[in-house]
Amino acid sequence: MNATKQMSERSGEHDDLPADLGIYLHVPFCIKRCHFCAFYLVLHEEQRVEQYLQAIEQEIALYASQPGMRERTVATVYVGGGTPTVLRPEQLALIFSNITSRFYLSEQCEITVEATPESLKDKYVDFLQQAGVTRLSIGIQSFDQQERTMLGLSGTRAEAKANVQNAKQAGFSNVNLDLIYGIPNQTVQSWEMTLGYALELDPSHLSCYALSLEKGTRFYNEFRRGLFEVMDPDHEACFQEQAEVQLETLQWSRYELSNWAKPGFACQHNLRYWRGLEYLGLGPSAQSFVSDSRFGNVSSLEHYSKYLMTGQLPIASKEVLSRFQREKERIVFGLRLLEGVPIDWVYRASLDESWAESYETLVEEDYLLPTERCVQLTRKGRQFADTVGMRLL
């Protein structure tokens, strides 16, 4: 029985539940590490996978046993990595079974699984359909073969296109493609070509990320050795403008700084992050926001497993947020949405004189645009959103 059907048979029994919840589940395994990737991952080995499956089952059970947690309706499930689809179908099915047997999933629960295009063979796509997955997020990054090699990606452009088409033909209508701009030696013309190839595949959602240099990545080490230069913000803006030209022509909506969607296909799980809604992170390195607390798991499969095998949650750090911290964070994350944040949120935070001064300065410097109903990032503010966020925290 798939995840959404299992829940729909149990819906209607819990009309007075607490606020809903999102679940993020981190599957840390990959065949190899791409040159830009800084996420916690473990090279795929069957023995380590079995260790992980035992531990994640215990973590799910521990959280489900906490007062009030099991009764909460789960609105979104996001399985990320790593590469979740390096697991065999029966291994991923076991994880789904553990979640659906211990948590209540809403009838309309959005269930996303991240995948590499080369992992989406016919049988695997069929399994994901049958398991109740409603959304695929596929890491394309680029359709330029030289750029794919530069990024350390597996497979060819043709293979990537064919496997995305497999997913579409299998019946997945909600498909995101991840794309990267700011790659060393990338041109606006090659970016235009990548966007064009992506749109030919008729996805419902595109995530267009600027390349960032993260410690521990091959790119970061090569940059430190002077082997390439980072793209300057003005040139980077040209890539953003190219995306606007191609996507707005087709009536796509840029609803968040890095995310575009057809009408009705915004990612509901990621909206939880930007709207300050609660989510529970499972798996090594996963982060959570529950009951006004932010906490994160240990970034080590071995330590993660040891904690759980002794009946302890694998939490490495935890911070209980004050009311003012929550207000500031809600504004900073909410400003990533093109709709902005309600003006009332800003009024409340402005009771703090120091914060109000920072906010007014950002308005004067044309980073923020206040209206009667909301506050939004200006075009300049969108280009320097991280800087704006740091000044408001």
C-alpha positions as CSV (number, residue, x, y, z in Angstrom):
1,M,0.0,0.0,0.0
2,N,1.5,3.4,-0.9
3,A,2.1,6.2,1.6
4,T,-0.7,8.5,0.6
5,K,-3.4,5.8,0.3
6,Q,-2.4,4.4,3.7
7,M,-3.0,7.8,5.3
8,S,-6.2,8.5,3.5
9,E,-7.8,5.5,5.0
10,R,-7.0,6.8,8.5
11,S,-7.9,10.5,7.8
12,G,-10.9,12.0,9.6
13,E,-10.0,10.3,12.9
14,H,-7.9,13.2,14.2
15,D,-9.7,16.5,13.8
16,D,-8.1,18.4,16.7
17,L,-4.4,17.7,16.0
18,P,-1.6,20.2,16.8
19,A,-0.1,22.2,13.9
20,D,1.1,20.1,11.0
21,L,4.7,19.0,10.5
22,G,7.2,18.5,7.7
23,I,9.7,15.7,7.7
24,Y,13.1,15.9,6.1
25,L,15.0,12.6,5.8
26,H,18.7,12.6,5.0
27,V,20.0,9.6,3.0
28,P,23.8,10.3,3.1
29,F,25.0,7.8,0.4
30,C,26.5,8.7,-2.9
31,I,28.5,6.8,-5.5
32,K,31.0,9.7,-5.5
33,R,31.3,13.3,-4.3
34,C,30.7,16.0,-6.9
35,H,33.2,18.8,-7.0
36,F,30.8,21.4,-5.6
37,C,29.0,19.4,-3.0
38,A,29.4,20.2,0.8
39,F,26.6,18.1,2.1
40,Y,27.4,15.3,4.6
41,L,27.7,12.1,2.6
42,V,29.1,8.6,2.8
43,L,30.4,6.6,-0.2
44,H,27.9,3.9,-0.9
45,E,28.7,0.5,0.7
46,E,26.1,-2.1,1.5
47,Q,27.3,-2.7,5.0
48,R,27.0,1.0,5.8
49,V,23.5,1.1,4.3
50,E,22.3,-1.6,6.6
51,Q,23.8,0.3,9.6
52,Y,21.9,3.4,8.5
53,L,18.6,1.6,8.0
54,Q,18.7,0.1,11.5
55,A,19.5,3.5,12.9
56,I,16.9,5.5,11.0
57,E,14.2,3.0,12.0
58,Q,15.2,3.6,15.6
59,E,15.2,7.4,15.3
60,I,11.7,7.4,13.7
61,A,10.5,5.2,16.5
62,L,12.0,7.4,19.2
63,Y,10.4,10.6,17.8
64,A,7.0,8.9,17.3
65,S,7.1,7.9,21.0
66,Q,7.4,11.5,22.2
67,P,4.2,13.0,23.6
68,G,2.1,14.6,20.9
69,M,4.5,13.9,18.1
70,R,2.8,10.8,16.6
71,E,-0.5,12.6,16.5
72,R,0.7,15.5,14.4
73,T,-0.3,15.4,10.7
74,V,2.6,15.3,8.3
75,A,2.1,17.7,5.4
76,T,5.3,17.1,3.6
77,V,8.1,14.5,3.4
78,Y,11.3,15.3,1.7
79,V,13.9,12.6,1.1
80,G,17.2,14.2,0.3
81,G,20.9,13.5,0.3
82,G,23.3,12.4,-0.7
83,T,21.5,10.4,-3.4
84,P,18.5,8.6,-1.9
85,T,18.1,6.6,-5.2
86,V,21.4,4.8,-4.7
87,L,19.4,2.7,-2.2
88,R,17.7,-0.4,-3.6
89,P,13.9,0.0,-4.0
90,E,13.2,-2.4,-1.1
91,Q,15.6,-0.3,1.2
92,L,13.8,2.9,0.4
93,A,10.5,1.2,0.8
94,L,11.5,0.1,4.3
95,I,12.1,3.8,5.2
96,F,8.7,4.8,3.8
97,S,7.1,2.0,5.7
98,N,8.6,3.1,9.0
99,I,7.4,6.7,8.5
100,T,3.8,5.8,7.4
101,S,3.4,3.3,10.2
102,R,4.3,5.8,12.9
103,F,3.1,9.2,11.6
104,Y,-0.1,10.4,10.1
105,L,0.4,11.7,6.6
106,S,-2.2,14.1,5.2
107,E,-4.2,13.0,2.2
108,Q,-2.5,15.7,0.1
109,C,1.0,15.0,1.5
110,E,3.8,16.1,-0.8
111,I,6.4,13.4,-0.9
112,T,9.6,14.4,-2.6
113,V,12.6,12.2,-3.4
114,E,15.9,13.6,-4.8
115,A,17.5,11.6,-7.5
116,T,20.4,11.7,-10.0
117,P,19.2,11.3,-13.6
118,E,21.3,8.1,-14.1
119,S,19.5,6.4,-11.2
120,L,16.1,6.8,-12.7
121,K,15.9,3.6,-14.7
122,D,12.5,2.2,-15.7
123,K,12.0,-0.2,-12.8
124,Y,13.2,2.4,-10.2
125,V,10.8,5.0,-11.6
126,D,7.9,2.5,-11.4
127,F,8.8,1.7,-7.8
128,L,8.7,5.4,-6.8
129,Q,5.3,5.7,-8.4
130,Q,3.9,2.7,-6.6
131,A,5.5,3.9,-3.3
132,G,3.3,7.0,-3.4
133,V,6.1,9.5,-4.2
134,T,4.4,12.6,-5.6
135,R,7.4,14.7,-6.6
136,L,10.9,14.1,-8.0
137,S,13.8,16.5,-7.7
138,I,16.5,15.6,-10.2
139,G,20.0,16.9,-10.0
140,I,20.8,17.9,-13.6
141,Q,23.0,20.9,-12.8
142,S,24.0,21.5,-16.5
143,F,23.3,20.2,-19.9
144,D,26.7,21.4,-21.2
145,Q,29.0,18.4,-21.3
146,Q,32.1,20.4,-20.5
147,E,30.4,21.9,-17.5
148,R,29.1,18.5,-16.3
149,T,32.7,17.3,-16.4
150,M,33.9,20.4,-14.5
151,L,31.2,19.7,-11.8
152,G,32.3,16.1,-11.4
153,L,28.9,14.8,-12.6
154,S,28.3,11.2,-13.9
155,G,26.6,10.4,-17.2
156,T,26.2,12.4,-20.4
157,R,23.8,15.1,-21.4
158,A,21.9,12.6,-23.6
159,E,21.6,10.1,-20.7
160,A,20.3,12.8,-18.4
161,K,17.6,13.9,-20.9
162,A,16.5,10.3,-21.6
163,N,16.1,9.4,-17.9
164,V,14.1,12.6,-17.1
165,Q,11.9,11.6,-20.0
166,N,11.5,8.2,-18.5
167,A,10.2,9.7,-15.3
168,K,7.8,11.9,-17.2
169,Q,6.5,9.1,-19.3
170,A,6.0,7.0,-16.1
171,G,3.4,9.5,-15.0
172,F,5.3,12.0,-12.8
173,S,3.8,15.4,-13.4
174,N,5.6,17.2,-10.5
175,V,9.3,17.2,-11.5
176,N,11.9,19.6,-10.4
177,L,15.3,20.0,-12.1
178,D,18.2,21.5,-10.2
179,L,20.4,23.7,-12.3
180,I,23.6,25.6,-11.4
181,Y,25.0,28.9,-12.8
182,G,28.3,30.6,-12.0
183,I,30.3,27.5,-13.0
184,P,34.0,28.3,-14.0
185,N,34.2,29.3,-17.6
186,Q,30.4,29.1,-18.0
187,T,28.9,31.6,-20.5
188,V,25.4,33.2,-20.6
189,Q,25.0,31.4,-23.9
190,S,25.7,27.9,-22.4
191,W,23.3,28.8,-19.5
192,E,20.7,29.7,-22.0
193,M,21.2,26.4,-23.7
194,T,20.9,24.5,-20.4
195,L,17.6,26.3,-19.6
196,G,16.3,25.6,-23.1
197,Y,17.1,21.8,-22.8
198,A,15.5,21.8,-19.3
199,L,12.3,23.4,-20.6
200,E,12.1,21.0,-23.5
201,L,11.7,18.2,-20.9
202,D,8.5,20.0,-19.5
203,P,9.3,20.0,-15.8
204,S,6.9,21.7,-13.3
205,H,9.7,23.4,-11.3
206,L,13.2,24.6,-11.7
207,S,15.7,25.4,-8.9
208,C,18.4,27.7,-10.3
209,Y,21.3,28.0,-7.8
210,A,24.4,30.2,-8.0
211,L,27.5,28.1,-7.5
212,S,28.9,28.7,-4.0
213,L,32.3,27.7,-2.6
214,E,32.0,25.6,0.5
215,K,34.8,24.5,2.7
216,G,35.8,20.9,2.1
217,T,34.8,20.8,-1.5
218,R,37.1,20.3,-4.4
219,F,36.1,23.6,-5.9
220,Y,37.0,25.4,-2.7
221,N,40.4,23.8,-2.5
222,E,41.1,24.7,-6.2
223,F,40.0,28.3,-5.6
224,R,42.4,28.6,-2.6
225,R,45.2,27.4,-4.9
226,G,44.3,30.0,-7.5
227,L,43.1,27.6,-10.2
228,F,39.9,29.6,-11.0
229,E,38.1,32.8,-10.0
230,V,34.7,33.2,-8.5
231,M,32.1,34.9,-10.8
232,D,31.6,38.5,-9.7
233,P,28.0,39.5,-8.6
234,D,27.4,41.8,-11.6
235,H,28.2,39.0,-14.1
236,E,26.2,36.5,-12.0
237,A,23.2,38.9,-12.3
238,C,23.3,38.4,-16.1
239,F,22.6,34.7,-15.6
240,Q,19.6,35.5,-13.3
241,E,18.3,37.9,-16.0
242,Q,18.6,35.2,-18.6
243,A,16.5,32.9,-16.5
244,E,13.9,35.6,-16.1
245,V,13.7,36.2,-19.8
246,Q,13.2,32.5,-20.7
247,L,10.9,31.5,-17.8
248,E,8.7,34.6,-17.6
249,T,8.0,34.3,-21.3
250,L,6.4,30.9,-20.5
251,Q,4.4,32.3,-17.6
252,W,6.5,30.6,-15.0
253,S,6.6,32.3,-11.6
254,R,9.8,33.1,-9.6
255,Y,8.3,32.6,-6.2
256,E,11.6,32.4,-4.3
257,L,15.1,33.7,-5.0
258,S,16.3,30.4,-6.5
259,N,13.1,28.7,-7.4
260,W,10.7,28.9,-10.3
261,A,7.4,27.0,-10.8
262,K,4.5,26.6,-13.1
263,P,1.2,27.7,-11.4
264,G,0.4,25.3,-8.5
265,F,3.8,23.6,-8.4
266,A,5.7,25.5,-5.7
267,C,7.6,23.1,-3.4
268,Q,5.4,22.9,-0.3
269,H,8.2,21.4,1.8
270,N,10.7,24.2,1.1
271,L,7.9,26.8,1.7
272,R,7.9,25.5,5.3
273,Y,11.5,26.7,5.7
274,W,10.8,30.1,4.3
275,R,7.5,30.6,6.2
276,G,8.9,29.6,9.6
277,L,6.8,26.4,9.8
278,E,8.0,23.4,11.8
279,Y,9.9,20.4,10.4
280,L,11.6,17.4,11.8
281,G,15.0,16.3,10.4
282,L,15.9,12.6,10.4
283,G,19.3,11.0,9.5
284,P,22.9,12.1,10.1
285,S,23.4,15.9,9.8
286,A,19.7,16.6,9.5
287,Q,18.4,19.8,10.9
288,S,15.0,20.4,12.7
289,F,12.8,23.3,13.9
290,V,10.2,22.1,16.4
291,S,8.6,23.8,19.4
292,D,10.6,27.0,19.0
293,S,13.9,25.0,19.0
294,R,16.5,24.5,16.3
295,F,18.5,21.4,16.6
296,G,20.8,19.3,14.4
297,N,22.0,15.7,14.3
298,V,25.6,14.6,14.4
299,S,27.3,14.6,11.0
300,S,28.8,11.2,11.3
301,L,27.0,7.9,10.4
302,E,29.1,6.0,13.0
303,H,28.2,8.4,15.9
304,Y,24.6,8.7,14.6
305,S,24.2,4.9,14.8
306,K,25.9,4.6,18.2
307,Y,23.6,7.2,19.8
308,L,20.5,5.4,18.4
309,M,21.6,1.9,19.3
310,T,21.8,3.0,22.9
311,G,18.3,4.6,22.7
312,Q,19.5,8.2,22.5
313,L,18.5,10.8,20.0
314,P,21.7,11.8,17.9
315,I,21.4,15.6,18.6
316,A,24.7,17.4,18.4
317,S,23.4,20.9,19.1
318,K,20.2,22.6,20.2
319,E,19.1,26.2,20.6
320,V,15.8,27.4,22.1
321,L,14.9,30.6,20.3
322,S,13.6,33.6,22.1
323,R,10.5,35.4,20.8
324,F,12.6,38.1,19.2
325,Q,14.9,35.5,17.6
326,R,11.9,33.8,16.1
327,E,10.6,37.1,14.8
328,K,13.9,38.0,13.2
329,E,14.4,34.6,11.6
330,R,10.9,34.6,10.2
331,I,11.5,37.9,8.5
332,V,14.9,36.9,7.1
333,F,13.7,33.5,5.7
334,G,10.4,35.0,4.5
335,L,12.2,37.7,2.5
336,R,13.5,35.0,0.3
337,L,10.0,34.7,-1.1
338,L,9.2,37.2,-3.8
339,E,5.9,38.0,-2.1
340,G,7.9,39.3,0.9
341,V,6.7,39.4,4.5
342,P,3.7,41.0,6.2
343,I,4.4,44.6,7.3
344,D,3.1,43.6,10.8
345,W,6.1,41.3,11.3
346,V,8.4,44.2,10.7
347,Y,6.5,46.5,13.1
348,R,6.8,43.9,15.9
349,A,10.6,43.4,15.3
350,S,11.1,47.2,15.1
351,L,10.2,47.5,18.8
352,D,13.9,46.6,19.2
353,E,15.7,49.9,18.4
354,S,18.9,48.4,17.1
355,W,17.0,46.1,14.7
356,A,14.8,49.0,13.6
357,E,17.9,51.0,12.8
358,S,19.4,48.2,10.6
359,Y,16.0,47.8,8.8
360,E,15.7,51.5,8.1
361,T,19.3,51.7,6.8
362,L,18.5,48.8,4.4
363,V,15.5,50.6,3.1
364,E,17.5,53.8,2.6
365,E,20.2,51.8,0.7
366,D,17.5,50.4,-1.6
367,Y,17.8,46.8,-0.4
368,L,14.2,46.6,1.0
369,L,10.9,48.0,-0.3
370,P,8.1,48.5,2.3
371,T,4.5,48.9,1.2
372,E,1.3,49.2,3.1
373,R,0.9,45.4,3.3
374,C,4.4,43.9,3.1
375,V,8.1,44.3,2.8
376,Q,10.0,42.8,-0.1
377,L,13.6,42.6,-1.4
378,T,14.3,45.1,-4.2
379,R,16.1,43.9,-7.3
380,K,19.3,45.1,-5.6
381,G,18.3,43.3,-2.4
382,R,17.7,40.0,-4.3
383,Q,21.2,40.2,-5.6
384,F,22.7,40.6,-2.1
385,A,20.1,38.7,-0.1
386,D,22.6,36.9,2.1
387,T,24.1,40.2,3.1
388,V,20.7,41.6,3.9
389,G,19.8,38.6,6.0
390,M,23.0,38.8,8.0
391,R,22.3,42.5,8.8
392,L,18.8,41.7,10.0
393,L,19.7,38.7,12.3
